[in-house]
């Protein structure tokens, strides 16, 4: 069994939209023998894009898992792959996949280089300390520049890219590549769809460049090891391929470097050497540190190692609904083993769950398994209650692993079923979708009684509505998308609250003094500081005060939008030995929070988006002028083969329907990418407009 784990790779494919993630995954499936026919994104035949919406739009919406096998150096390797979306509206799929993966392949377009979503997924991988391999794809495209992309990885991502391959030619002259480790060159046979590839001589005009980069590679590898450094100084020719691979692998796993390789997946060039690099450089479960968690009973930190003999622990990272088998939970096993039909504990709900069936997934196809062990990724059915981020563990050895955090939705839309018969069906459908997608929220507006859904962008909500129609057979009327505003205070205010209730017998009493102020930079939610001295409030009531303050954040003082962040300092208080209890302090805290925020100066916060617009040079003036009218701020403009690439930020409220305007300005030749950046205070005129829309009047300040 240990040998099998050493030869397992759990990897994700991540990139900006249109960098070629799904095309690359389809080639991997073909060359590893999983698929006998090559699927294409543009034909709607890609195995991993199995949803109807994905096939129609040519984009990936949901992350799909599969398993392939690859032989290298007389050893078979098992590679679990998760293909993730590139569109920013579905960034949750990348986030939850990276949380459970050991390594990732970051794909970059040889023309576009490091694009906005490339930066986002790179930061997500940094957050979870995931080792990465960089693959520069589309070397056959006009404007392809391998060395420019390597430089961008260094400058824009702050990484240390180390080329381990060099392309032979570029654009339509892209013929193959040179492996700098072995010093050999390879070319692909187009008649066999790239299945056959062979060694060729290194081109004469590249020998000097190859020698330079190979020297840098060997020198860098030698610096990693004293023994190798000694060999390098005495006679670098004695350094073997195995020596170099071992040191590059070590530095990659420690996140000190990212090896860079190249290819053209659509033209079937470079994919086999990509799979070789995945096996050579990315970690096995054994190479990763033990996972840490908290024992819910002792509240002490414990570790779980990737060993099938240890107690079972796993993290559910994705929930999906299947029309035939119901709810499917995807999970990563960190330790121990699980047999089909066994009972496990959900440490987050403290409930036992019997997993009736466990499966290996291949896109939307299920392959039944009798047993799953440490280091593997699988799926199970039979859950009564489970959510993304829940820990599954051994009944006798409970542990709660760190859960996942997800971005807040930035856009709202009111919906209603077209027929009265669908009211109940809609509620069930929305509940299932909210379980699947942590960035999708549903609420009932108390004032209007409307059902309001929230998501990460217009495309996100559009896909949700489309799924309602296709999967659940529910047609809905949709309102116009609305911005998900929030509120915040901008000054400090102190407030003293006494809550007293006497009804005969035991009453209620709580006395607290608080100070509210803006939260520290970078803090989201409630920043609670307990400054109570001398036991004026018993310790057991402090969590109830925090709970009351948190509940107050759901309604801001200006118009009732949720509060994005706030700092609350508990200064003092008093209690009654008979009448005080946890509920009294919770209610008092809620009232104190509401009254204090009313006294403070509060503002409406609006979501601000980062944009990247690629437009023909001749339309640049009109595009930037239109952005200024939308309160946009252009930060920099780059040049890219006849096009201008405009970067900047703009409020989301100004960008509804922008794609249509952009097409009109540029005769359909421009593209726009929006990504959530931050919440910022809205200008007074925007606040007045929002207040007028909701209340019908603007208060006099």
NORGI-V986762 format. One line per field, one symbol per residue. phi: phi as a letter, one per 20 degrees, with the letter a starting at -180 (. if undefined). burial: + if it has 16 or more other ideal C-beta (glycine too) atoms within 10 Angstrom, else -. A space follows every 10 residues. Layout:
phi->???
burial->???
This chain:
phi->.gffffddcd cddcafgmeo ffgfffffff fenfdeceec ffemdfgfee fgffffemce dcfcdbcccb eblmceddde ddedfdfffd fgffgffffd eebbdeecff efmedgffff ffffffgdle fcdddeemfe ffnfbgfffg fffffedmed fcfdbcfemb lfefdrbdef femddccdef felmfebbec ffggfdgfff ffffffffff ffffbfffff fffeaffefe gfffggffgf fffemeccfd cbrbgfemcn fffffgfgff defegfeeff fdbdffeemd fcdcdfcfef ffbbdfdbdc ddfednfdde bdeebmbcdg nfecdefedl deceefcdbd ecldeddfce bccgnddbbb cofebbcgnf edbfgecfbd ffeddcfffc bdbecbffcf fegfffffff ffffffcfed ccbdfffdmf eddcberffg fffgfffgff edlcecedef fcfefccbed bebdbdcddc bccnnfdcbb cccccdagff gnednedece dfdmmfcggf efgfffffff ffffcfffbn ffefbadcde earbbdfdee bgfgfffgff fgffffffff edceddfdde ccddcggfeg fffffffffe meceeacddb kncddddrcb fggedfmfgf fffffdlmdd cccdbfdaec gffgffgfff fffeenbdfe e
burial->----+-++++ ++++++++++ ++++++++++ ++--+--++- +----++++- +--+--+-++ ++++++++-+ ------++++ ++++++++++ ++++++++++ ++++++++++ ++++++++++ ++-++----+ ++++++++++ +-++++--++ -++---+-+- ++++++++-+ ---+++++++ +---++-+-- ---+--+--- -+---+---+ --++--++-+ ++-++--+-- ++------+- --++++++++ +++---++++ ++++++++++ ++++++++++ ++++++++-- +-++------ -+-+++++-+ ++++++++++ +-----++++ ++++++++-+ -+-+++++-- --+-+-++++ +++--+--+- -+++++++++ +++--+++++ ++++--++++ +-++-+-+++ +++++-+--- -+---+--++ -+++++++++ ++-------- ++++++++++ ++++++++-- -+-+-+---- +++++++++- --+-+-+-+- -------+++ +++++++++- -----+-+-- -+----+--- ++-+++++++ -++-+++++- +-++++++++ +-+-+---++ ++-+++++++ +++++++--+ -+++++++++ +++++---++ --++-++--- ++-+------ --++++-+++ +++++--+-- -+--++---+ ++++++--+- -+---+++-+ +--------- -
